[in-house]
Amino acid sequence: MATTLWSRTLDFISPRRCAVCGGRLSLTEHAVCTVCCLRLPRTGFCLTPSDNPVARLFWGQAAVERAAALFYYEARSETSRLIYALKYRGRPDIGVALGRQAAVELAAAGFLAGIDVAVPVPLARRRQRERGYNQSEAIARGVSSATGLPVEARAVVRTLYRGSQTELSRQERLDNVEGAFCLKDSSRLEGRHVLLIDDVVTTGATAIACATAMARVPGIRISFMALGFSK
């Protein structure tokens, strides 16, 4: 009761706003209001987890059992504004909120059945210092809050960063992240079904490189989810 009263008081003094429309959030809403969240263009990929545009990115590249993205990502759209704020405007709470929403919807479709642990795609140390957090870890924390899955953010590290992938072709992206990830403590992942988590997937190059590094762990199984899919 005291916590609710305090939350109401804080919300009255400094109202929280939706990251999309700017409208005031209710006490049960976080980062994105319910109306805007429902408007995000869903992919439905979780209904065909082994054969969809995200899953196909991994075919012949990395042994990923299931793959999905929550919504489509397009430049200058509501989804791109959300991801931009998550990555560059100090809003990890957006990642947590959308990670929680993704987990609820993916779990309802059976996509998360048998998953043991969530692993966010790691950032290079310099990039994480600049940003102050790893946006993929924020998403993973949201997934964990909805499912109870533990988050393992230390088993894999990114050791190389060769610059932005934005203007590169698919092959150039694959080359750019080749060997960029390495295992720090494989015992944390041995014999477990891992859900690898990223913010946006376009060519899948980063996720493929990370999954390839993790594939060396004995008995590991890997599935993948992202918030956005850029066609």
N, C-alpha and C positions, 0 to 999 in steps of 0.2 A: 504494500500500500504506500509506504513511504517512498519507495523507488518510483512508483507510478506518479505520485504527486510531484516529486522532484523532476521527473522527465517532462511532465506537463508544464511545470514552471519554466524550465529551460526552453521548452519549445515556444512558450508564450513570449519570453524575453528575446530569443533569437530563433525565429522559425526556420526549420530546415526546408530546403527547396529541392524540387525534382531537378535532376541534372539534365533533363530533356526539355521540359516545358516551363520550368521555373515556378510552377505552382507549389503551394504549401503542401508538405507531406503530412500525413496523419501519423499518429504515434506508432502504428503497426507497419508503416511503410519506411523503406530505407533506400536512399540515394535516387531511386526511380519510382515514380508513382505507379499505381496499379494500371491506370489507363494507358500510360506510355509504355509500360512493360508489355502489356497485351498487344500493343500496336507493332512491336518489333517483329520483323518478318521471319517467322520460324521456317527452318529447313525441313523438319520432319525426318532427318537422316537417322535418328535413333531408332526408327521403326524398321530400318533395313541396315543394321550396323556393320555388316561385313561386305556390303555392296552398295555404296553410295559415292558421290563425288569426292568426299573426304577420304573414305576408305581406299578408293582407287589410287590416290596419291602415293600410298604406301606399297602398292602391289609391285613386287619385284625389287623393292628397295629396302623394306624393313618388315620383320615379322610382327605385325600388329593385328590382333584378333578382331577388334571392333573399333570403329571411329565415328565421330559425329561432331557437329557444331550446332549450337543452339539457334543462331539466326544468320541470315545473309548480311554481309558487310559490303556497303557501297560507299564510295567517296561522297562527301557532303550530305550524308544521310544522318538520321538520328543515331543509328548504330555507330557510325564513324565518329560522331561528336562524343558519344559515350566512351568509346575506346581511347580517343584522343585525351579526354579529361582523365581517364584512368592512368594513362601512361605519362602524360606530360604536365598535368595540372595538380598533382599532389592529391589525387582522389582514389586511394586504395579502397575506400568504402564502396565505390562503384563495383569494383571487382568482387568484393565480398558479397554484395547484394545480388549481382548477376550470377555469381558462382552458385549461390544458394538456390536461385530460381532454376538454373540449369540442372542442378542435382535433383530437384523435385520433379521436373519434367522427364529427365532421363531415367530416374528410378521408376517412375510410373510406367515407362515403356519397357522395363526390364533390362535396360542397358547396363545398369550398375551391378547386376547379379553376379556374385562371386568375386567382386573386386575387393582387394585386401588393403590397399594403401594408395593415397594420392601423391603424385610426385610432380611438382611444378617444373616446367622447363627453366633451368637456371639462367640468370644473367651473368655476364662477365662482371668481375668485381668492380671495375671502374664504373661501369654503367649503373650498377646498383648503388654505388656511393653517390653518383650524380643525382639519381632519382630518389634515393632514400628508402626504396623498397623494390621488391620484385612484383610486378603486376600479376604474373602468373601464380605466384604464391598467394596473393590476395584472393584470387579466384579459387584456388585450392582450399583456402580457409573457409570460404563460403560453402564449398562442396562439403567440407568436413562438418560445418555447423548444421547442415541439413541431414547428413547421413551418419555422422559419428565416425567416418573413416579417418584414420590417422594421416597426418601430412608428414611426408619425409622429404625435407628440403636440403639435406646434407649428403645424401648418398652419391649424387652426381654433381659435378661442377663444370662450369664453362671456363676453359683455360685460354681460349683464343677469341678475339673479336676483331674482324677485318673490315668493319664498316657496315653501313646500312645496306639492307637487301633491296630497298624500295625500287631502284631503277634497274635491277639486274634481271636477266632472263632466268628461266628455271634452271638450266644447266649451270649458269654462273652462280646462282644461289646455292646449288648443291656443292659446287666447288668452294664457295666462300665459307661454308660451315663445316667442310670435311675435316674431321679430327678436332673439332672445336670443343668437344665434351669428353670428360673422362670420369671414371668411377673413383670415388673417394673412399667409400665403405660399402662394398658389395654385400656384406653380410646383412645389411638392413633390408635388402631386397630379395635375398635367396628364397626360392620356392614360393614367391608371392605373385599374385596377379596385380599388376601395377596399372593405375590410371594416370597416364601422362597428360598434363594439363598445360595449355597455352592460351593466349588471348585471341589471336586471329591466325588462321591458316590460309595461305594463298597457294603456294606450290608445295608446301609440306617440307621444304628443305631443312629447316631448323629442327622440326619434330623428328624427321628421318635420321638426322645426325645424332640427336639425343637418344632415340630408340636404338640405334645401332650400337652406341656405347653401352647401353643398358643390357643389350642382348647377350653380352658376355657373362652375365650373372647366372650361375647354375640354377636351373629350374624356374626361371622367371617367365611370366606371361605378361604381355603388354597390350593395353588398349589405350585409346587416345580420345580426348575431347578438347574442343576450343569453344570460346564464346561465339566468334564470328567466322564465317567462311566467305572469302573474297573470290568471286567467280572470274 
